[in-house]
Amino acid sequence: RNHSLEAKAVVSTQSTGTNNLRMVKENTKGGKDILAGNVATLTFYRKMITGTLVIYAISRWYFGFSWFHIFLSVSCAIGLSVLYGSMGSAASGGTDLNMEGGVSDYFKDVIIVTCVVMILSLLSDYFWYLWLVIPIFALVKLWTNIISPWIFAPAPEAPEQMQQDGFKKGMRQTKQRKQVNNSSTTPGMFSSYR
């Protein structure tokens, strides 16, 4: 009987028109669309990283630099190359880099923050402190998504069968206690002779 209902549903969707099927197909992205979007995204971020590093290196070379600047710029360059490489390997695996809410969104955000911090640090070294936004954001996400729900989660309720079993067990124990108490307080045949 279920098979005939399923067959009728398929026939009715086919007979009512294919607009619904076309609409579904238009909303999904094919492999070629994902690949083209990934190539465009990787090209954009490669240009952003390269431009930032070139501007920073030329400006620091012209205005002077210290070991502090060298250490931070090398750290940024290594971090940017690791993030870009991770995005590239995710894209080669078929992941859509432009998908909302994916890990690649966080990679892109870290790349943008790092590039902005590097450019702003040319004006003042205090702008390096803006880089602390990344671990603060990570801690907030960790707290709101993992730690807080785990700590403040309500205790799971016992299934109804277990509650009923516990109730029955409690009733049996109460009945047994009453029987024990009644037998010890009831005077026996020879109790008056003690």
Contact map, one row per residue, 1 for C-alpha under 8 A:
11111000000000000000000000000000000000000000000000000000000000000000000000000000000000000000000000000000000000000000000000000000000000000000000000000000000000000000000000000000000000000000000000
11111100000000000000000000000000000000000000000000000000000000000000000000000000000000000000000000000000000000000000000000000000000000000000000000000000000000000000000000000000000000000000000000
11111110000000000000000000000000000000000000000000000000000000000000000000000000000000000000000000000000000000000000000000000000000000000000000000000000000000000000000000000000000000000000000000
11111111000000000000000000000000000000000000000000000000000000000000000000000000000000000000000000000000000000000000000000000000000000000000000000000000000000000000000000000000000000000000000000
11111111100000000000000000000000000000000000000000000000000000000000000000000000000000000000000000000000000000000000000000000000000000000000000000000000000000000000000000000000000000000000000000
01111111110000000000000000000000000000000000000000000000000000000000000000000000000000000000000000000000000000000000000000000000000000000000000000000000000000000000000000000000000000000000000000
00111111111000000000000000000000000000000000000000000000000000000000000000000000000000000000000000000000000000000000000000000000000000000000000000000000000000000000000000000000000000000000000000
00011111111100000000000000000000000000000000000000000000000000000000000000000000000000000000000000000000000000000000000000000000000000000000000000000000000000000000000000000000000000000000000000
00001111111110000000000000000000000000000000000000000000000000000000000000000000000000000000000000000000000000000000000000000000000000000000000000000000000000000000000000000000000000000000000000
00000111111111000000000000000000000000000000000000000000000000000000000000000000000000000000000000000000000000000000000000000000000000000000000000000000000000000000000000000000000000000000000000
00000011111111100000000000000000000000000000000000000000000000000000000000000000000000000000000000000000000000000000000000000000000000000000000000000000000000000000000000000000000000000000000000
00000001111111110000000000000000000000000000000000000000000000000000000000000000000000000000000000000000000000000000000000000000000000000000000000000000000000000000000000000000000000000000000000
00000000111111111100000000000000000000000000000000000000000000000000000000000000000000000000000000000000000000000000000000000000000000000000000000000000000000000000000000000000000000000000000000
00000000011111111100000000000000000000000000000000000000000000000000000000000000000000000000000000000000000000000000000000000000000000000000000000000000000000000000000000000000000000000000000000
00000000001111111000000000000000000000000000000000000000000000000000000000000000000000000000000000000000000000000000000000000000000000000000000000000000000000000000000000000000000000000000000000
00000000000111111100000000000000000000000000000000000000000000000000000000000000000000000000000000000000000000000000000000000000000000000000000000000000000000000000000000000000000000000000000000
00000000000011111111000000000000000000000000000000000000000000000000000000000000000000000000000000000000000000000000000000000000000000000000000000000000000000000000000000000000000000000000000000
00000000000011011111110000000000000000000000000000000000000000000000000000000000000000000000000000000000000000000000000000000000000000000000000000000000000000000000000000000000000000000000000000
00000000000000001111111000000000000000000000000000000000000000000000000000000000000000000000000000000000000000000000000000000000000000000000000000000000000000000000000000000000000000000000000000
00000000000000001111111100000000000000000000000000000000000000000000000000000000000000000000000000000000000000000000000000000000000000000000000000000000000000000000000000000000000000000000000000
00000000000000000111111110000000000000000000000000000000000000000000000000000000000000000000000000000000000000000000000000000000000000000000000000000000000000000000000000000000000000000000000000
00000000000000000111111111000000000000000000000000000000000000000000000000000000000000000000000000000000000000000000000000000000000000000000000000000000000000000000000000000000000000000000000000
00000000000000000011111111100000000000000000000000000000000000000000000000000000000000000000000000000000000000000000000000000000000000000000000000000000000000000000000000000000000000000000000000
00000000000000000001111111110000000000000000000000000000000000000000000000000000000000000000000000000000000000000000000000000000000000000000000000000000000000000000000000000000000000000000000000
00000000000000000000111111110000000000000000000000000000000000000000000000000000000000000000000000000000000000000000000000000000000000000000000000000000000000000000000000000000000000000000000000
00000000000000000000011111111000000000000000000000000000000000000000000000000000000000000000000000000000000000000000000000000000000000000000000000000000000000000000000000000000000000000000000000
00000000000000000000001111111000000000000000000000000000000000000000000000000000000000000000000000000000000000000000000000000000000000000000000000000000000000000000000000000000000000000000000000
00000000000000000000000111111100000000000000000000000000000000000000000000000000000000000000000000000000000000000000000000000000000000000000000000000000000000000000000000000000000000000000000000
00000000000000000000000001111110110000000000000000000000000000000000000000000000000000000000000000000000000000000000000000000000000000000000000000000000000000000000000000000000000000000000000000
00000000000000000000000000011111110000000000000000000000000000000000000000000000000000000000000000000000000000000000000000000000000000000000000000000000000000000000000000000000000000000000000000
00000000000000000000000000001111111000000000000000000000000000000000000000000000000000000000010000000000000000000000000000000000000000000000000000000000000000000000000000000000000000000000000000
00000000000000000000000000000111111100000000000000000000000000000000000000000000000000000000000000000000000000000000000000000000000000000000000000000000000000000000000000000000000000000000000000
00000000000000000000000000001111111110000000000000000000000000000000000000000000000000000000000000000000000000000000000000000000000000000000000000000000000000000000000000000000000000000000000000
00000000000000000000000000001111111111000000000000000000000000000000000000000000000000000000011100000000000000000000000000000000000000000000000000000000000000000000000000000000000000000000000000
00000000000000000000000000000011111111100000000000000000000000000000000000000000000000000010010100000000000000000000000000000000000000000000000000000000000000000000000000000000000000000000000000
00000000000000000000000000000001111111110000000000000000000000000000000000000000000000000000000000000000000000000000000000000000000000000000000000000000000000000000000000000000000000000000000000
00000000000000000000000000000000111111111000000000000000000000000000000000000000000000000000000111000000000000000000000000000000000000000000000000000000000000000000000000000000000000000000000000
00000000000000000000000000000000011111111100000000000000000000000000000000000000000000000010000111000000000000000000000000000000000000000000000000000000000000000000000000000000000000000000000000
00000000000000000000000000000000001111111110000000000000000000000000000000000000000000000000000000000000000000000000000000000000000000000000000000000000000000000000000000000000000000000000000000
00000000000000000000000000000000000111111111000000000000000000000000000000000000000000000000000000000000000000000000000000000000000000000000000000000000000000000000000000000000000000000000000000
00000000000000000000000000000000000011111111100000000000000000000000000000000000000000000000000011000000000000000000000000000000000000000000000000000000000000000000000000000000000000000000000000
00000000000000000000000000000000000001111111110000000000000000000000000000000000000100110000000000000000000000000000000000000000000000000000000000000000000000000000000000000000000000000000000000
00000000000000000000000000000000000000111111111000000000000000000000000000000000000000000000000000000000000000000000000000000000000000000000000000000000000000000000000000000000000000000000000000
00000000000000000000000000000000000000011111111100000000000000000000000000000000000000000000000000000000000000000000000000000000000000000000000000000000000000000000000000000000000000000000000000
00000000000000000000000000000000000000001111111110000000000000000000000000000000000100000000000000000000000100100000000000000000000000000000000000000000000000000000000000000000000000000000000000
00000000000000000000000000000000000000000111111111000000000000000000000000000000000100000000000000000000000000000000000000000000000000000000000000000000000000000000000000000000000000000000000000
00000000000000000000000000000000000000000011111111100000000000000000000000000000000000000000000000000000000000000000000000000000000000000000000000000000000000000000000000000000000000000000000000
00000000000000000000000000000000000000000001111111110000000000000000000000000000000000000000000000000000000000000010000000000000000000000000000000000000000000000000000000000000000000000000000000
00000000000000000000000000000000000000000000111111111000000000000000000000000001000000000000000000000000000000100010000000000000000000000000000000000000000000000000000000000000000000000000000000
00000000000000000000000000000000000000000000011111111100000000000000000000000000000000000000000000000000000000000000000000000000000000000000000000000000000000000000000000000000000000000000000000
00000000000000000000000000000000000000000000001111111110000000000000000000000000000000000000000000000000000000000000000000000000000000000000000000000000000000000000000000000000000000000000000000
00000000000000000000000000000000000000000000000111111111000000000000000000000000000000000000000000000000000000000010011000000000000000000000000000000000000000000000000000000000000000000000000000
00000000000000000000000000000000000000000000000011111111100000000000000000001000000000000000000000000000000000000000000000000000000000000000000000000000000000000000000000000000000000000000000000
00000000000000000000000000000000000000000000000001111111110000000000000000000000000000000000000000000000000000000000000000000000000000000000000000000000000000000000000000000000000000000000000000
00000000000000000000000000000000000000000000000000111111111000000000000000000000000000000000000000000000000000000000001000000000000000000000000000000000000000000000000000000000000000000000000000
00000000000000000000000000000000000000000000000000011111111100000000000000000000000000000000000000000000000000000000011001000000000000000000000000000000000000000000000000000000000000000000000000
00000000000000000000000000000000000000000000000000001111111110000000000000000000000000000000000000000000000000000000000000000000000000000000000000000000000000000000000000000000000000000000000000
00000000000000000000000000000000000000000000000000000111111111000000000000000000000000000000000000000000000000000000000000000000000000000000000000000000000000000000000000000000000000000000000000
00000000000000000000000000000000000000000000000000000011111111110000000000000000000000000000000000000000000000000000000001000000000000000000000000000000000000000000000000000000000000000000000000
00000000000000000000000000000000000000000000000000000001111111111000000000000000000000000000000000000000000000000000000001000000000000000000000000000000000000000000000000000000000000000000000000
00000000000000000000000000000000000000000000000000000000111111111000000000000000000000000000000000000000000000000000000000000000000000000000000000000000000000000000000000000000000000000000000000
00000000000000000000000000000000000000000000000000000000011111110000000000000000000000000000000000000000000000000000000000000000000000000000000000000000000000000000000000000000000000000000000000
00000000000000000000000000000000000000000000000000000000001111111000000000000000000000000000000000000000000000000000000000000000000000000000000000000000000000000000000000000000000000000000000000
00000000000000000000000000000000000000000000000000000000001111111100000000000000000000000000000000000000000000000000000000000000000000000000000000000000000000000000000000000000000000000000000000
00000000000000000000000000000000000000000000000000000000000110111111110000000000000000000000000000000000000000000000000000000000000000000000000000000000000000000000000000000000000000000000000000
00000000000000000000000000000000000000000000000000000000000000011111110000000000000000000000000000000000000000000000000000000000000000000000000000000000000000000000000000000000000000000000000000
00000000000000000000000000000000000000000000000000000000000000001111111000000000000000000000000000000000000000000000000000000000000000000000000000000000000000000000000000000000000000000000000000
00000000000000000000000000000000000000000000000000000000000000001111111100000000000000000000000000000000000000000000000000000000000000000000000000000000000000000000000000000000000000000000000000
00000000000000000000000000000000000000000000000000000000000000001111111110000000000000000000000000000000000000000000000000000000000000000000000000000000000000000000000000000000000000000000000000
00000000000000000000000000000000000000000000000000000000000000001111111111000000000000000000000000000000000000000000000000000000000000000000000000000000000000000000000000000000000000000000000000
00000000000000000000000000000000000000000000000000000000000000000011111111100000000000000000000000000000000000000000000000000000000000000000000000000000000000000000000000000000000000000000000000
00000000000000000000000000000000000000000000000000000000000000000001111111110000000000000000000000000000000000000000000000000000000000000000000000000000000000000000000000000000000000000000000000
00000000000000000000000000000000000000000000000000000000000000000000111111111000000000000000000000000000000000000000010000000000000000000000000000000000000000000000000000000000000000000000000000
00000000000000000000000000000000000000000000000000000000000000000000011111111100000000000000000000000000000000000000000000000000000000000000000000000000000000000000000000000000000000000000000000
00000000000000000000000000000000000000000000000000000000000000000000001111111110000000000000000000000000000000000000000000000000000000000000000000000000000000000000000000000000000000000000000000
00000000000000000000000000000000000000000000000000000000000000000000000111111111000000000000000000000000000000000100000000000000000000000000000000000000000000000000000000000000000000000000000000
00000000000000000000000000000000000000000000000000001000000000000000000011111111100000000000000000000000000000000000000000000000000000000000000000000000000000000000000000000000000000000000000000
00000000000000000000000000000000000000000000000000000000000000000000000001111111110000000000000000000000000000000000000000000000000000000000000000000000000000000000000000000000000000000000000000
00000000000000000000000000000000000000000000000000000000000000000000000000111111111000000000000000000000000000000000000000000000000000000000000000000000000000000000000000000000000000000000000000
00000000000000000000000000000000000000000000000010000000000000000000000000011111111100000000000000000000000000100100000000000000000000000000000000000000000000000000000000000000000000000000000000
00000000000000000000000000000000000000000000000000000000000000000000000000001111111110000000000000000000000000000000000000000000000000000000000000000000000000000000000000000000000000000000000000
00000000000000000000000000000000000000000000000000000000000000000000000000000111111111000000000000000000000000000000000000000000000000000000000000000000000000000000000000000000000000000000000000
00000000000000000000000000000000000000000000000000000000000000000000000000000011111111100000000000000000001000100000000000000000000000000000000000000000000000000000000000000000000000000000000000
00000000000000000000000000000000000000000100110000000000000000000000000000000001111111110000000000000000001000000000000000000000000000000000000000000000000000000000000000000000000000000000000000
00000000000000000000000000000000000000000000000000000000000000000000000000000000111111111000000000000000000000000000000000000000000000000000000000000000000000000000000000000000000000000000000000
00000000000000000000000000000000000000000000000000000000000000000000000000000000011111111100000000000000000000000000000000000000000000000000000000000000000000000000000000000000000000000000000000
00000000000000000000000000000000000000000100000000000000000000000000000000000000001111111110000010000001001000000000000000000000000000000000000000000000000000000000000000000000000000000000000000
00000000000000000000000000000000000000000100000000000000000000000000000000000000000111111111000000000000000000000000000000000000000000000000000000000000000000000000000000000000000000000000000000
00000000000000000000000000000000000000000000000000000000000000000000000000000000000011111111100000000000000000000000000000000000000000000000000000000000000000000000000000000000000000000000000000
00000000000000000000000000000000000000000000000000000000000000000000000000000000000001111111111010000000000000000000000000000000000000000000000000000000000000000000000000000000000000000000000000
00000000000000000000000000000000001001000000000000000000000000000000000000000000000000111111111110000000000000000000000000000000000000000000000000000000000000000000000000000000000000000000000000
00000000000000000000000000000000000000000000000000000000000000000000000000000000000000011111111000000000000000000000000000000000000000000000000000000000000000000000000000000000000000000000000000
00000000000000000000000000000000000000000000000000000000000000000000000000000000000000001111111000000000000000000000000000000000000000000000000000000000000000000000000000000000000000000000000000
00000000000000000000000000000010011000000000000000000000000000000000000000000000000000000111111100000000000000000000000000000000000000000000000000000000000000000000000000000000000000000000000000
00000000000000000000000000000000010000000000000000000000000000000000000000000000000000000111111110000000000000000000000000000000000000000000000000000000000000000000000000000000000000000000000000
00000000000000000000000000000000011011000000000000000000000000000000000000000000000000000010011111100000000000000000000000000000000000000000000000000000000000000000000000000000000000000000000000
00000000000000000000000000000000000011001000000000000000000000000000000000000000000000100110001111100101100000000000000000000000000000000000000000000000000000000000000000000000000000000000000000
00000000000000000000000000000000000011001000000000000000000000000000000000000000000000000000000111110001100000000000000000000000000000000000000000000000000000000000000000000000000000000000000000
00000000000000000000000000000000000000000000000000000000000000000000000000000000000000000000000111111100100000000000000000000000000000000000000000000000000000000000000000000000000000000000000000
00000000000000000000000000000000000000000000000000000000000000000000000000000000000000000000000001111100100000000000000000000000000000000000000000000000000000000000000000000000000000000000000000
00000000000000000000000000000000000000000000000000000000000000000000000000000000000000000000000000111110100000000000000000000000000000000000000000000000000000000000000000000000000000000000000000
00000000000000000000000000000000000000000000000000000000000000000000000000000000000000000000000010111111110000000000000000000000000000000000000000000000000000000000000000000000000000000000000000
00000000000000000000000000000000000000000000000000000000000000000000000000000000000000000000000000001111111000000000000000000000000000000000000000000000000000000000000000000000000000000000000000
00000000000000000000000000000000000000000000000000000000000000000000000000000000000000100000000011000111111100000000000000000000000000000000000000000000000000000000000000000000000000000000000000
00000000000000000000000000000000000000000000000000000000000000000000000000000000000000000000000011111111111110000000000000000000000000000000000000000000000000000000000000000000000000000000000000
00000000000000000000000000000000000000000000000000000000000000000000000000000000000000000000000000000111111111000000000000000000000000000000000000000000000000000000000000000000000000000000000000
00000000000000000000000000000000000000000000000000000000000000000000000000000000001100100000000000000011111111100000000000000000000000000000000000000000000000000000000000000000000000000000000000
00000000000000000000000000000000000000000000100000000000000000000000000000000000000000000000000000000001111111110000000000000000000000000000000000000000000000000000000000000000000000000000000000
00000000000000000000000000000000000000000000000000000000000000000000000000000000000000000000000000000000111111111000000000000000000000000000000000000000000000000000000000000000000000000000000000
00000000000000000000000000000000000000000000000000000000000000000000000000000000000000000000000000000000011111111100000000000000000001000000000000000000000000000000000000000000000000000000000000
00000000000000000000000000000000000000000000100010000000000000000000000000000001001000000000000000000000001111111110000000000000000000000000000000000000000000000000000000000000000000000000000000
00000000000000000000000000000000000000000000000000000000000000000000000000000000000000000000000000000000000111111111000000000000000000000000000000000000000000000000000000000000000000000000000000
00000000000000000000000000000000000000000000000000000000000000000000000000000000000000000000000000000000000011111111100000000000001000000000000000000000000000000000000000000000000000000000000000
00000000000000000000000000000000000000000000000000000000000000000000000000010001000000000000000000000000000001111111110000000000001000000000000000000000000000000000000000000000000000000000000000
00000000000000000000000000000000000000000000000110010000000000000000000000000000000000000000000000000000000000111111111000000000000000000000000000000000000000000000000000000000000000000000000000
00000000000000000000000000000000000000000000000000000000000000000000000000000000000000000000000000000000000000011111111100000000000000000000000000000000000000000000000000000000000000000000000000
00000000000000000000000000000000000000000000000000000000000000000000000000000000000000000000000000000000000000001111111110000011011000000000000000000000000000000000000000000000000000000000000000
00000000000000000000000000000000000000000000000000010001000000000000000010000000000000000000000000000000000000000111111111000001000000000000000000000000000000000000000000000000000000000000000000
00000000000000000000000000000000000000000000000000010011000000000000000000000000000000000000000000000000000000000011111111100000000000000000000000000000000000000000000000000000000000000000000000
00000000000000000000000000000000000000000000000000000000000000000000000000000000000000000000000000000000000000000001111111110010000000000000000000000000000000000000000000000000000000000000000000
00000000000000000000000000000000000000000000000000000000000000000000000000000000000000000000000000000000000000000000111111111111000000000000000000000000000000000000000000000000000000000000000000
00000000000000000000000000000000000000000000000000000001001100000000000000000000000000000000000000000000000000000000011111111000000000000000000000000000000000000000000000000000000000000000000000
00000000000000000000000000000000000000000000000000000000000000000000000000000000000000000000000000000000000000000000001111111010000000000000000000000000000000000000000000000000000000000000000000
00000000000000000000000000000000000000000000000000000000000000000000000000000000000000000000000000000000000000000000000111111110000000000000000000000000000000000000000000000000000000000000000000
00000000000000000000000000000000000000000000000000000000000000000000000000000000000000000000000000000000000000000000000011111111000000000000000000000000000000000000000000000000000000000000000000
00000000000000000000000000000000000000000000000000000000000000000000000000000000000000000000000000000000000000000000000010011111100000000000000000000000000000000000000000000000000000000000000000
00000000000000000000000000000000000000000000000000000000000000000000000000000000000000000000000000000000000000000000100110111111111000000000000000000000000000000000000000000000000000000000000000
00000000000000000000000000000000000000000000000000000000000000000000000000000000000000000000000000000000000000000000110010001111111000000000000000000000000000000000000000000000000000000000000000
00000000000000000000000000000000000000000000000000000000000000000000000000000000000000000000000000000000000000000000000000000111111100000000000000000000000000000000000000000000000000000000000000
00000000000000000000000000000000000000000000000000000000000000000000000000000000000000000000000000000000000000000000100000000011111110000000000000000000000000000000000000000000000000000000000000
00000000000000000000000000000000000000000000000000000000000000000000000000000000000000000000000000000000000000001100100000000011111111000000000000000000000000000000000000000000000000000000000000
00000000000000000000000000000000000000000000000000000000000000000000000000000000000000000000000000000000000000000000000000000000111111110000000000000000000000000000000000000000000000000000000000
00000000000000000000000000000000000000000000000000000000000000000000000000000000000000000000000000000000000000000000000000000000011111111000000000000000000000000000000000000000000000000000000000
00000000000000000000000000000000000000000000000000000000000000000000000000000000000000000000000000000000000001000000000000000000001111111100000000000000000000000000000000000000000000000000000000
00000000000000000000000000000000000000000000000000000000000000000000000000000000000000000000000000000000000000000000000000000000000111111110000000000000000000000000000000000000000000000000000000
00000000000000000000000000000000000000000000000000000000000000000000000000000000000000000000000000000000000000000000000000000000000111111111000000000000000000000000000000000000000000000000000000
00000000000000000000000000000000000000000000000000000000000000000000000000000000000000000000000000000000000000000000000000000000000011111111100000000000000000000000000000000000000000000000000000
00000000000000000000000000000000000000000000000000000000000000000000000000000000000000000000000000000000000000000000000000000000000001111111110000000000000000000000000000000000000000000000000000
00000000000000000000000000000000000000000000000000000000000000000000000000000000000000000000000000000000000000000000000000000000000000111111111000000000000000000000000000000000000000000000000000
00000000000000000000000000000000000000000000000000000000000000000000000000000000000000000000000000000000000000000000000000000000000000011111111100000000000000000000000000000000000000000000000000
00000000000000000000000000000000000000000000000000000000000000000000000000000000000000000000000000000000000000000000000000000000000000001111111111000000000000000000000000000000000000000000000000
00000000000000000000000000000000000000000000000000000000000000000000000000000000000000000000000000000000000000000000000000000000000000000111111111100000000000000000000000000000000000000000000000
00000000000000000000000000000000000000000000000000000000000000000000000000000000000000000000000000000000000000000000000000000000000000000011111111110000000000000000000000000000000000000000000000
00000000000000000000000000000000000000000000000000000000000000000000000000000000000000000000000000000000000000000000000000000000000000000001111111111000000000000000000000000000000000000000000000
00000000000000000000000000000000000000000000000000000000000000000000000000000000000000000000000000000000000000000000000000000000000000000000111111111000000000000000000000000000000000000000000000
00000000000000000000000000000000000000000000000000000000000000000000000000000000000000000000000000000000000000000000000000000000000000000000111111111100000000000000000000000000000000000000000000
00000000000000000000000000000000000000000000000000000000000000000000000000000000000000000000000000000000000000000000000000000000000000000000011111111110000000000000000000000000000000000000000000
00000000000000000000000000000000000000000000000000000000000000000000000000000000000000000000000000000000000000000000000000000000000000000000001111111111100000000000000000000000000000000000000000
00000000000000000000000000000000000000000000000000000000000000000000000000000000000000000000000000000000000000000000000000000000000000000000000111111111100000000000000000000000000000000000000000
00000000000000000000000000000000000000000000000000000000000000000000000000000000000000000000000000000000000000000000000000000000000000000000000001111111100000000000000000000000000000000000000000
00000000000000000000000000000000000000000000000000000000000000000000000000000000000000000000000000000000000000000000000000000000000000000000000000111111100000000000000000000000000000000000000000
00000000000000000000000000000000000000000000000000000000000000000000000000000000000000000000000000000000000000000000000000000000000000000000000000011111110000000000000000000000000000000000000000
00000000000000000000000000000000000000000000000000000000000000000000000000000000000000000000000000000000000000000000000000000000000000000000000000011111111000000000000000000000000000000000000000
00000000000000000000000000000000000000000000000000000000000000000000000000000000000000000000000000000000000000000000000000000000000000000000000000000001111100000000000000000000000000000000000000
00000000000000000000000000000000000000000000000000000000000000000000000000000000000000000000000000000000000000000000000000000000000000000000000000000000111110000000000000000000000000000000000000
00000000000000000000000000000000000000000000000000000000000000000000000000000000000000000000000000000000000000000000000000000000000000000000000000000000011111000000000000000000000000000000000000
00000000000000000000000000000000000000000000000000000000000000000000000000000000000000000000000000000000000000000000000000000000000000000000000000000000001111100000000000000000000000000000000000
00000000000000000000000000000000000000000000000000000000000000000000000000000000000000000000000000000000000000000000000000000000000000000000000000000000000111110110000000000000000000000000000000
00000000000000000000000000000000000000000000000000000000000000000000000000000000000000000000000000000000000000000000000000000000000000000000000000000000000011111110000000000000000000000000000000
00000000000000000000000000000000000000000000000000000000000000000000000000000000000000000000000000000000000000000000000000000000000000000000000000000000000001111111000000000000000000000000000000
00000000000000000000000000000000000000000000000000000000000000000000000000000000000000000000000000000000000000000000000000000000000000000000000000000000000000111111100000000000000000000000000000
00000000000000000000000000000000000000000000000000000000000000000000000000000000000000000000000000000000000000000000000000000000000000000000000000000000000001111111110000000000000000000000000000
00000000000000000000000000000000000000000000000000000000000000000000000000000000000000000000000000000000000000000000000000000000000000000000000000000000000001111111111000000000000000000000000000
00000000000000000000000000000000000000000000000000000000000000000000000000000000000000000000000000000000000000000000000000000000000000000000000000000000000000011111111100000000000000000000000000
00000000000000000000000000000000000000000000000000000000000000000000000000000000000000000000000000000000000000000000000000000000000000000000000000000000000000001111111110000000000000000000000000
00000000000000000000000000000000000000000000000000000000000000000000000000000000000000000000000000000000000000000000000000000000000000000000000000000000000000000111111111000000000000000000000000
00000000000000000000000000000000000000000000000000000000000000000000000000000000000000000000000000000000000000000000000000000000000000000000000000000000000000000011111111100000000000000000000000
00000000000000000000000000000000000000000000000000000000000000000000000000000000000000000000000000000000000000000000000000000000000000000000000000000000000000000001111111110000000000000000000000
00000000000000000000000000000000000000000000000000000000000000000000000000000000000000000000000000000000000000000000000000000000000000000000000000000000000000000000111111111000000000000000000000
00000000000000000000000000000000000000000000000000000000000000000000000000000000000000000000000000000000000000000000000000000000000000000000000000000000000000000000011111111100000000000000000000
00000000000000000000000000000000000000000000000000000000000000000000000000000000000000000000000000000000000000000000000000000000000000000000000000000000000000000000001111111110000000000000000000
00000000000000000000000000000000000000000000000000000000000000000000000000000000000000000000000000000000000000000000000000000000000000000000000000000000000000000000000111111111000000000000000000
00000000000000000000000000000000000000000000000000000000000000000000000000000000000000000000000000000000000000000000000000000000000000000000000000000000000000000000000011111111100000000000000000
00000000000000000000000000000000000000000000000000000000000000000000000000000000000000000000000000000000000000000000000000000000000000000000000000000000000000000000000001111111110000000000000000
00000000000000000000000000000000000000000000000000000000000000000000000000000000000000000000000000000000000000000000000000000000000000000000000000000000000000000000000000111111111000000000000000
00000000000000000000000000000000000000000000000000000000000000000000000000000000000000000000000000000000000000000000000000000000000000000000000000000000000000000000000000011111111100000000000000
00000000000000000000000000000000000000000000000000000000000000000000000000000000000000000000000000000000000000000000000000000000000000000000000000000000000000000000000000001111111110000000000000
00000000000000000000000000000000000000000000000000000000000000000000000000000000000000000000000000000000000000000000000000000000000000000000000000000000000000000000000000000111111111000000000000
00000000000000000000000000000000000000000000000000000000000000000000000000000000000000000000000000000000000000000000000000000000000000000000000000000000000000000000000000000011111111100000000000
00000000000000000000000000000000000000000000000000000000000000000000000000000000000000000000000000000000000000000000000000000000000000000000000000000000000000000000000000000001111111110000000000
00000000000000000000000000000000000000000000000000000000000000000000000000000000000000000000000000000000000000000000000000000000000000000000000000000000000000000000000000000000111111111000000000
00000000000000000000000000000000000000000000000000000000000000000000000000000000000000000000000000000000000000000000000000000000000000000000000000000000000000000000000000000000011111111100000000
00000000000000000000000000000000000000000000000000000000000000000000000000000000000000000000000000000000000000000000000000000000000000000000000000000000000000000000000000000000001111111100000000
00000000000000000000000000000000000000000000000000000000000000000000000000000000000000000000000000000000000000000000000000000000000000000000000000000000000000000000000000000000000111111110000000
00000000000000000000000000000000000000000000000000000000000000000000000000000000000000000000000000000000000000000000000000000000000000000000000000000000000000000000000000000000000011111110000000
00000000000000000000000000000000000000000000000000000000000000000000000000000000000000000000000000000000000000000000000000000000000000000000000000000000000000000000000000000000000001111111000000
00000000000000000000000000000000000000000000000000000000000000000000000000000000000000000000000000000000000000000000000000000000000000000000000000000000000000000000000000000000000000011111101100
00000000000000000000000000000000000000000000000000000000000000000000000000000000000000000000000000000000000000000000000000000000000000000000000000000000000000000000000000000000000000000111111100
00000000000000000000000000000000000000000000000000000000000000000000000000000000000000000000000000000000000000000000000000000000000000000000000000000000000000000000000000000000000000000011111100
00000000000000000000000000000000000000000000000000000000000000000000000000000000000000000000000000000000000000000000000000000000000000000000000000000000000000000000000000000000000000000001111111
00000000000000000000000000000000000000000000000000000000000000000000000000000000000000000000000000000000000000000000000000000000000000000000000000000000000000000000000000000000000000000011111111
00000000000000000000000000000000000000000000000000000000000000000000000000000000000000000000000000000000000000000000000000000000000000000000000000000000000000000000000000000000000000000011111111
00000000000000000000000000000000000000000000000000000000000000000000000000000000000000000000000000000000000000000000000000000000000000000000000000000000000000000000000000000000000000000000011111
00000000000000000000000000000000000000000000000000000000000000000000000000000000000000000000000000000000000000000000000000000000000000000000000000000000000000000000000000000000000000000000011111
